[in-house]
Amino acid sequence: MKKIFVLLFVCTCLLAQAQTQIVHRNAAIASMVEEVSAANLEKHVRDLAAFRTRHSLSANASKEGISASQQYVLNHFQSLIPASGGRLSAMIDTFTVPADGRRIPTDAPMGNVMATLKGTDPQDDRVFIISAHIDSRALDVMNKEIDAPGANDDGSGVAAIMELVRIMSKKSFPATIIFVAVSGEEQGLKGAAYLAEKAKKENWNLVAMLNNDMIGNSNSSQTNINDNTQVRIFSEGVPAAETEQMAAIRRYTNGENDSKSRQLARYMKEVGERYVDQLEVKLVYRNDRFLRGGDHTPFAQQGFTAIRVCEMNENYYHQHENVRLENGIQYGDLPEFVDYEYMRKITAMNLASLASLASAPSEPTNVGIDVRKLSNTSSLRWEAPAKGKAKGYYVLMRETDASQWQKKFYTEETTLTLPYSKDNFFFAVQAVGENGFESLAVFPQPITR
């Protein structure tokens, strides 16, 4: 009887151990995450809302309007240059948007406020962009005079970027990070389109673009949900810039759920939940919401990997509305309706993801899966990343009806054969650096000969 009790105790302990999830946090990133301040975020949101309107076509004035708000953000960026050791630079990248007969009645000057944190590895030309839009609007998108505080849409995203620059500019990353507050979003994604076209024309090695648009509301209209523990990441399935060759491979592999943007979204979920407590990252397998658009879309259209981060529950009383009190309901995008603790968690999720990506080697190259014969095993092969040094690699695996990777197999070789049928599972490969940071995952191409 005593032996039976001992056996039951051992089995119970083993079961408990099997159910325990071990979370490894890099100390440097965990420390940066701890630095994110809800008080700083609130100050920036309130300061941005105090410009009365940030409409892209508002008058050029010193104390209100789009130009004044851009100078405010630029001043913040520039104040952080000394602590960066000269790696941070800041500017307003100006351009002219031609009249389009819709939301741009006449040729309009605009500008994107940019802070560039130069990578420390001269051989690494990778670029990561994190963006938000500084412009705001009320109910009539063409009314450039009415109050449009834009506290959440998208003062919350701009405030997050300002806080990220404060924290990250003091650190070193092999790759370059660009923090940008674009203009013209409400007039048709103009600032983002300009920047995406520029990146394409100048052949930037742009690995990923993270767009943060409305990350401060935790209380929904109509359904009255009050929850600050979930955030959405939107990502495209079939790439907007898909070529005929890409389409043929996608159809052959059934890889419509494994675009590069989907891999970025999955990465941010894993890393974000690793470092930020009480936050669940929900992946929405759509490029964006119905009837709305975001600044990640022009980048996707140019063939770049891009996602949108957005609050889980939207409140339409405080979005694209005139400031007013009507039937006992306060309308308008005002600072008092922003949940700053919620903002802190989402900002921290962005920081952990961005810092991990910029610290990791680039993705493994020429990733393939052997489909030349029938078998109940799966053989993958790949080559070393082009940028940075890989200590080893993870081969990721999930069942075909699963949305997230379920298993990781570590190897220090560039080939791996697993006793799982390629017909029943999807696979991907990511590089792991000496410091443990992981690259984005690469969905394998079929090896047919």
ChimeraX attribute file (.defattr): number of C-alpha atoms within 10 A of each C-alpha:
attribute: neighborCount
match mode: 1-to-1
recipient: residues
	/A:1	6
	/A:2	7
	/A:3	8
	/A:4	9
	/A:5	10
	/A:6	11
	/A:7	12
	/A:8	12
	/A:9	12
	/A:10	12
	/A:11	12
	/A:12	12
	/A:13	12
	/A:14	12
	/A:15	11
	/A:16	10
	/A:17	11
	/A:18	9
	/A:19	9
	/A:20	9
	/A:21	7
	/A:22	8
	/A:23	9
	/A:24	8
	/A:25	13
	/A:26	15
	/A:27	9
	/A:28	11
	/A:29	19
	/A:30	16
	/A:31	12
	/A:32	17
	/A:33	22
	/A:34	12
	/A:35	15
	/A:36	22
	/A:37	18
	/A:38	19
	/A:39	12
	/A:40	15
	/A:41	26
	/A:42	24
	/A:43	14
	/A:44	23
	/A:45	28
	/A:46	20
	/A:47	18
	/A:48	31
	/A:49	25
	/A:50	21
	/A:51	21
	/A:52	20
	/A:53	26
	/A:54	31
	/A:55	30
	/A:56	27
	/A:57	24
	/A:58	18
	/A:59	16
	/A:60	11
	/A:61	11
	/A:62	12
	/A:63	14
	/A:64	18
	/A:65	28
	/A:66	29
	/A:67	22
	/A:68	19
	/A:69	25
	/A:70	23
	/A:71	16
	/A:72	17
	/A:73	25
	/A:74	20
	/A:75	13
	/A:76	18
	/A:77	25
	/A:78	14
	/A:79	11
	/A:80	20
	/A:81	20
	/A:82	13
	/A:83	13
	/A:84	19
	/A:85	12
	/A:86	12
	/A:87	18
	/A:88	24
	/A:89	18
	/A:90	22
	/A:91	18
	/A:92	18
	/A:93	15
	/A:94	14
	/A:95	15
	/A:96	13
	/A:97	17
	/A:98	12
	/A:99	12
	/A:100	11
	/A:101	8
	/A:102	10
	/A:103	14
	/A:104	18
	/A:105	12
	/A:106	13
	/A:107	11
	/A:108	14
	/A:109	13
	/A:110	20
	/A:111	23
	/A:112	25
	/A:113	25
	/A:114	21
	/A:115	27
	/A:116	21
	/A:117	27
	/A:118	22
	/A:119	21
	/A:120	13
	/A:121	15
	/A:122	9
	/A:123	12
	/A:124	17
	/A:125	16
	/A:126	20
	/A:127	22
	/A:128	22
	/A:129	18
	/A:130	24
	/A:131	26
	/A:132	31
	/A:133	29
	/A:134	32
	/A:135	32
	/A:136	32
	/A:137	29
	/A:138	25
	/A:139	14
	/A:140	11
	/A:141	14
	/A:142	19
	/A:143	14
	/A:144	20
	/A:145	16
	/A:146	17
	/A:147	23
	/A:148	30
	/A:149	31
	/A:150	33
	/A:151	32
	/A:152	29
	/A:153	28
	/A:154	29
	/A:155	35
	/A:156	33
	/A:157	31
	/A:158	31
	/A:159	27
	/A:160	33
	/A:161	26
	/A:162	22
	/A:163	24
	/A:164	22
	/A:165	24
	/A:166	20
	/A:167	17
	/A:168	19
	/A:169	25
	/A:170	16
	/A:171	16
	/A:172	19
	/A:173	19
	/A:174	22
	/A:175	27
	/A:176	24
	/A:177	25
	/A:178	19
	/A:179	23
	/A:180	29
	/A:181	28
	/A:182	28
	/A:183	30
	/A:184	29
	/A:185	23
	/A:186	25
	/A:187	19
	/A:188	17
	/A:189	19
	/A:190	24
	/A:191	31
	/A:192	27
	/A:193	21
	/A:194	22
	/A:195	19
	/A:196	25
	/A:197	15
	/A:198	12
	/A:199	17
	/A:200	15
	/A:201	10
	/A:202	9
	/A:203	9
	/A:204	14
	/A:205	15
	/A:206	21
	/A:207	21
	/A:208	23
	/A:209	25
	/A:210	25
	/A:211	26
	/A:212	29
	/A:213	25
	/A:214	26
	/A:215	31
	/A:216	34
	/A:217	26
	/A:218	25
	/A:219	20
	/A:220	17
	/A:221	13
	/A:222	10
	/A:223	10
	/A:224	11
	/A:225	14
	/A:226	12
	/A:227	14
	/A:228	23
	/A:229	16
	/A:230	18
	/A:231	24
	/A:232	21
	/A:233	27
	/A:234	23
	/A:235	30
	/A:236	25
	/A:237	17
	/A:238	20
	/A:239	23
	/A:240	16
	/A:241	13
	/A:242	15
	/A:243	10
	/A:244	9
	/A:245	8
	/A:246	13
	/A:247	16
	/A:248	12
	/A:249	14
	/A:250	18
	/A:251	10
	/A:252	11
	/A:253	16
	/A:254	13
	/A:255	18
	/A:256	15
	/A:257	17
	/A:258	25
	/A:259	19
	/A:260	25
	/A:261	27
	/A:262	29
	/A:263	21
	/A:264	25
	/A:265	29
	/A:266	23
	/A:267	20
	/A:268	26
	/A:269	22
	/A:270	16
	/A:271	21
	/A:272	24
	/A:273	17
	/A:274	19
	/A:275	24
	/A:276	20
	/A:277	12
	/A:278	11
	/A:279	19
	/A:280	18
	/A:281	22
	/A:282	17
	/A:283	19
	/A:284	17
	/A:285	17
	/A:286	16
	/A:287	24
	/A:288	20
	/A:289	11
	/A:290	7
	/A:291	5
	/A:292	7
	/A:293	17
	/A:294	23
	/A:295	31
	/A:296	31
	/A:297	25
	/A:298	22
	/A:299	25
	/A:300	22
	/A:301	17
	/A:302	18
	/A:303	18
	/A:304	24
	/A:305	25
	/A:306	29
	/A:307	30
	/A:308	28
	/A:309	28
	/A:310	24
	/A:311	25
	/A:312	22
	/A:313	22
	/A:314	20
	/A:315	19
	/A:316	14
	/A:317	17
	/A:318	25
	/A:319	24
	/A:320	20
	/A:321	19
	/A:322	20
	/A:323	20
	/A:324	11
	/A:325	10
	/A:326	8
	/A:327	6
	/A:328	7
	/A:329	9
	/A:330	15
	/A:331	18
	/A:332	24
	/A:333	30
	/A:334	22
	/A:335	24
	/A:336	12
	/A:337	17
	/A:338	24
	/A:339	19
	/A:340	25
	/A:341	17
	/A:342	23
	/A:343	28
	/A:344	26
	/A:345	27
	/A:346	31
	/A:347	28
	/A:348	27
	/A:349	26
	/A:350	25
	/A:351	29
	/A:352	25
	/A:353	23
	/A:354	24
	/A:355	21
	/A:356	22
	/A:357	25
	/A:358	23
	/A:359	21
	/A:360	25
	/A:361	31
	/A:362	27
	/A:363	25
	/A:364	24
	/A:365	17
	/A:366	13
	/A:367	22
	/A:368	22
	/A:369	22
	/A:370	19
	/A:371	17
	/A:372	10
	/A:373	7
	/A:374	11
	/A:375	13
	/A:376	12
	/A:377	13
	/A:378	21
	/A:379	18
	/A:380	23
	/A:381	20
	/A:382	20
	/A:383	15
	/A:384	21
	/A:385	18
	/A:386	14
	/A:387	18
	/A:388	21
	/A:389	15
	/A:390	25
	/A:391	17
	/A:392	18
	/A:393	26
	/A:394	20
	/A:395	23
	/A:396	21
	/A:397	21
	/A:398	17
	/A:399	16
	/A:400	16
	/A:401	9
	/A:402	11
	/A:403	14
	/A:404	17
	/A:405	18
	/A:406	10
	/A:407	13
	/A:408	16
	/A:409	12
	/A:410	16
	/A:411	15
	/A:412	13
	/A:413	13
	/A:414	15
	/A:415	16
	/A:416	18
	/A:417	13
	/A:418	14
	/A:419	10
	/A:420	14
	/A:421	14
	/A:422	22
	/A:423	15
	/A:424	12
	/A:425	15
	/A:426	22
	/A:427	23
	/A:428	23
	/A:429	28
	/A:430	27
	/A:431	31
	/A:432	27
	/A:433	19
	/A:434	13
	/A:435	12
	/A:436	16
	/A:437	18
	/A:438	25
	/A:439	26
	/A:440	27
	/A:441	24
	/A:442	24
	/A:443	21
	/A:444	22
	/A:445	19
	/A:446	16
	/A:447	14
	/A:448	10
	/A:449	6
